Amino acid sequence: MSWLDKIQTDFIITTGDGAKFYPLWMNATKNKEYNLAEFEFPDTPGTLVDRAQPKGKRYILELFFQGADHLDISDSFDRSADDKRAWVISHPLYGSLTVQPASINFDNTQFNSTKITVAVIETIVTGGPKFTQDPVDKISFDKNNLDDTTVDAFDVVPNAKDINTLTANNKASYSAGAKKVPTINAEAYFNSFNAANTAIANATAQPLAAIRASQAVINAPSQFQSSVKDRFSLIGSQFSNLLLSVKGSTTRASKKIFESNGTTLVSSMALASANPIQGDYTDANSVYDIIDSLLNTHNTFIEKLDSLQSLNGGDPDSYIPDADAISGMTNLVNFSVSNLFTIAMGAKQERSFYLDADSNIINVTHKVLRLVPDDSTLDTFININNIGINEMLVLKKGRKIIYYV
């Protein structure tokens, strides 16, 4: 069938509640990514790319409802979109798609039509991972086991230079964390930092004790009483500092220090993802941001380890990352990501539209969230939309309004 024939066919959306909609459409775009692992080897030019299965395709849909009843149809579409079951789309160019919406924007600035921009992600229909135990408990259990494995894998005796590296890494981790540690966690965090310094000073005699004490400092931010986003930002800055510390490392001991500290950092990020506080994961997009951050940190760490790896293990100072520790870390990250995808499927979805006339925060909050006696929905609306003092009285026509359903 030619493209001219294809674009003449109807665009049909069947939402989770079974309702069918027949919008006009424009600007079809899709994005396809693969699960990739990149490997680089010393003295070998280029990169070995191991490609696994593709991820779900992402589509940006521009839809239009026109006619005298376009507002009624778009309102009906808005209500049907709240059903959490997957949509089935019959797309003139892309065929039949089973998708979940990530965000929906309604634009009524043109009075004769409603423009709807929808970001959707193709989803599998066989269901997600089936857990036989609470995923939070499993992540915590696997994290503890991984920490033990990482300590056991530290099979070098640090010299004076290595002790300086461990001390500097410990100080850098604590300094980054001390800027953002909640008051309730501050004393325990400071005590763990001092305990680690004492253990590191004696690392030549007891190297494993020094690594375990360092782990306590690295792991602490994952349990801070702050948002997952803030904890990820903190751990990410600690990881960036660690990457800087390994530049120029040539000895096996210095590389093992990087491996140990990095494995603990990445896994602590996975642990943080499983322990949200109230207000975290309020919508699917916030969960996807955490997934991307966790995977990017993991992949960057793996790439760096590949660049440090020796060609073979024949030389006494050769460096090969510990297989058990790295495999355990990757499995923990993968399980954490699968758990986050499950959370995202049940999280609220973003909705947005543009005001077609001047209004105020009371009226708009009542429209999208409903007002309650304690003003909690009003506070939520103000925070979501970054309402400043200049907009407390009037929200101007054309202002973009965001809310979650």
N, C-alpha and C positions, 0 to 999 in steps of 0.2 A: 504494500500500500504506500503511495507517495505521501510526502509530508502535507501536500495540499488536501489530500483526502483525510488524513489524520486530524488536521485542525478543524475539520468540519464536524467531527463527532462531539457529543456532549461531554462536558466536564461534570462528573457526578461525585458528590461527597455523601457517604452514608456514615453518620456519626454513631457513637456507641449505643445510643438508645434506639437505633433503627431508622431515624428520620433521614430523608433524602433531600439534598439541595442541589440546584442546578445553576451555579454562578457562571458569569462570564469570567474570562481569565486573560492574563497577559504575563509576559516576561518570565517564562519558565526557566528555572535554574536548579541544578542539583550538584551536590558535592559528595564525592566518594573517597573514603580513606581506608587504608589497610592497617592491620596490626603488624608493625614492623619491629625488627631487632637489627641494629647495626653493629658490625664488628670491624675493628681496625687493628692491624697487626704491625708491630715495629718492623722497619726495613721492607715492608710490602706496600707498594703504592695502592691507593684506592680503598674502597670500603666494601666489605661483604654484607649484603643486605638479605636477611632471612625474612621472607614475607609469609605471614600466616593468613588467616581468613579475613575477608573485608569486614569493616564495621558497617552498621546500618547507614544507608544513604541519607543525606540531609537535603531537604527541599525548601526553597523559599517560594511560596505561592502568593500571587497577587490576584485577588478575586474581587468581583464586582456584582452587586445586586442593584438592578435598575428598575424604574417604574414607579407608579404611584404608591405601591405597597412595599417599597424597598426597605423602609425602616422596620416594618412588621416582620419581614423575612429575616433581616439581619438580627433582630431581637430573638426570633425563634432559633436561629443558628447559634447565637450566643448561649442560650439556655441549653440546647442540645450538646454543645461543646463541653459543658460541665460534666457530662457523663464520662467516667474514667476509662471506659472500655475503648479499644482501639477503633480508629476510623478505617473505612475502606474507601479508597479513592479510585475512580476510573478516570485516568488522565489521558487526554488525547495524544500526548507525545510519549508518556512513560508507561502506559498500560495500567494494570491493576496494582495498587499499592496498599499495604497495610501499615498504618502509621500512627504515631502518637504526636499530638501538637505540643510544642515547647513554649510557644508564645503566640498571641493573637492580638493584632492591632486594628481597631475600627476607626475609620476616617470618614466623618460626615461633613467635611468642610464644603463639599459640593452637594447642594440640596437635592439634586435629581438622582443621586446614586450614593451607595455606601461602598467604599473601598476597604477591603479586608486584607491585611498582610499576615500570613501565617507561616511560621517556621515549624516544619514537621520532621520527624525522624522515623525512618522505616524500622519497624519492630518485628522480631520473630514472633510466631504465633503458637509455639510449642510450650510457652511458659518459661519463666526464669529459673534460676537455681533453686532446688528444693533443699531446704535446710533441715537437718535432723536434730540440730541443737541451736540454741540462741546464737545468732551471728556475733553479737557483742562479746559473749563469753568465749566463743571460739577465737576471735581476733586477739583478745587479751591472753588466752592460753597459749596461742601460737607465738605471740610476741614474747612472752616469758621464756618459752622454749628456744626461740631464736636468739635471745640475749645470752642464754647459756651456751648455745652453739658458737656464737661469735666470740665469747670468752675463750672457749676451748680451742678455737681456731687461731688464737694469737700465740703462735709457737716460736716467738723470737724473744731474746733478752735485750731490752733497751740499753743503749749506752747513754752517755751524758747528753749528746746531741738529741737523741730520741726523747729523753726525758724533757728537754727544753721544748720539743715539738708538742708532746702531750700536755705540758703545762700551758703552752700558748693556746692550744686548741680548747683546753678547758676554760681558760680565761675568756677567750673569744665567745664561746657558747654562753657562758654566764653573763658576760657584759651585754650581749644582745638580749638575753632573757630578762635581765634585771631592769631594763628600760620599760618592759611591758608586764612584769609579773604583778598579778593582783595582790593586794595587801594580805589577803588570807593565806596566800602561798609563799609570801616573801621570806619569812624566817626559815621555813623548811628548805627552801631553795638555796639560801645563803649557807645553811649548815651542810647541805650536800656538796656545795662548791668547796668549802673548806676541807671536808672529809676527802674529797677527790684530790685536792692539792697535797694533802698529807700522804695519801696512798701513792700518788705519782712520784713524790720525792723518794719513795722506797721501791720504785718500780724495778730496779735492777735485781733486788732480792725477791720481790713478789710481783712479777709483771701482771699476772692474772687478776690480782686484787686491784691493781691500778686501773685496768681496763673496766672492771666491774664498777668501780667507784666513778669512773668517767661516764659510764652508761647512765648512772643515776642522775647526773647533771643534764645529760642530753635528753633523757626521757621525761624529765620534770615538766617541760612546757606542754607536753601532750595532755597533761592532767590539769592544767591551769583552769580556773573558773572564768574563762572568757570564751568568746565565740570560736567556732572551728575556723572561720576565716582569719581571725586574728592569730590563732595558734599556727595556722599554716603559714601566714606571713612571717611570723617569728622564726619558725623552723626553717623556712626558706632562706631567711637572711643568715642563719647559722650554717646552712648548707653552702651558701655562696662564700662565706668565710673559709669553710673547710676546703673548697675548691682552690681558693687562693693559696692556702697553706701547703698544698701538695706540689706546687710548681717547682720544678728542679729536683724533685725527689728521685734519687737513683738507687738507694739501698733497699734491700728487702724489708728491713725493719720499718723504715719510713712509709713504705707502701702498705705494710700490714696495719700500721696505725691509721692510715687513711681508710683502708678497707673496714676496719673495726668501727671507727667513728662514723663513717658514711652509712654502713649497714644499720647502725643504731638510729641515725637520724631519719633515714627513709622509713624504717619500720615504726618509729615513733610518730611519724606523720600518718601512717596507716592507722595506728592506735587512736590518734586524735580524731580521725574521721568517724570512728565508731562511738565516740563519746560527745555528742552534741549537747548544747544547753538549750534552754527555752529560747526560741527565736531563730535558731539555726534551721536550715533546710526548709524554709517557709515556702519555697517554690522550686520547680524542677530545674530552672536555670542555675540557681545557687548550688544545687547538688552537682550539676554538670561541671561547674567551675572548679569544685573541689576534686572531682575525678580527673580533670585535665591537669590540675596542679600536681596531684599525686603521681600520675603517670609520667609527666614531664620530668619531675625530680628523679624518679626511679630510672628512667631511660638515660638521663644525663649522667647519673652515677655509674650505670653499666658501661656507657661509652667511655667514661674516664678510666674505669678499671681495665677496659680493653686496651687503652693506650699505654697503661703502665705494665701490662702483662709481658713477660719475657717470651721469646720464641719457643723455648722448651724449658723443662725443669732440670736439665742436666748440670747446670752450674750451681755451686753452693749458694750463690747470692741471687739465683733465679727467683722470679716472683710469679706465682700462679694463684689467682684468687681462690679461696676455699670454696669448694663446690657445694658443700652442705649449707654453709652460711648464705651464699648467694642464692641458691635454689630456695632455701627457706624464706628469704626475704621476698623473692619474686612471687612465691606462692601466697605469702601473706598479702602482698599488694594486690594480686589478682583477686583473691577472695574479698578483700575490702572493696575493690571496685565493683564486683558483682553485687555486694550488699548495698552499695551506694546506688546502683542502677535500680535495685528493688525499691529503695527509698524514693528515688526520683519518679518511678511509675505511680506512686501513691501521693506524691507531693502536689501542692497547688500549682496551677499554671498561670502564667502572666497574661493579663489582659490590658489593653490600653486603647485610648481613643483621644480625639482632639475636641475641645470644647467648641460648640458652634455658636456660643454667645457668652458674654461675661457672666460669671457666677461667683460663688464663694465656697469656702471649705465646708461649711455646714451642709449646704444643699448637695454638693458633689459627694461628700462622705455618705450622706443618707441614700443617695442613688446607688452607689457601688458597694457599700459595706453595711449600711443601716446604722443609725445612731443608737447607742446604748447609754444607760444612766451614768456609768462611770467614765464615759468619754474615751474608753480604750480604743474603739474603732477610729475615732477622730485622731488620736495620737498616732495610731498605725498609719492612717492616710497621710498625715503630715510627714512622718518619717520616710515612708515609701517614696513620696513625691518631692522630698527635699524642699518643703514649703518654708520659705524664709519670712522675715518680718514684713517685707514689702508685699507679700501675697496673703497675709492674714485676713485682709478685708475684701480683696477682690482677686479672683482668678480670671485673667484676661481670655478673651476669645482666641482660639487657636492653641491654647496651652495643652500640652500632652499630659494626660492623666493615666497613671498606672495603678492597677490593683490586682489582686490574686484571688482565684476561685478554686 
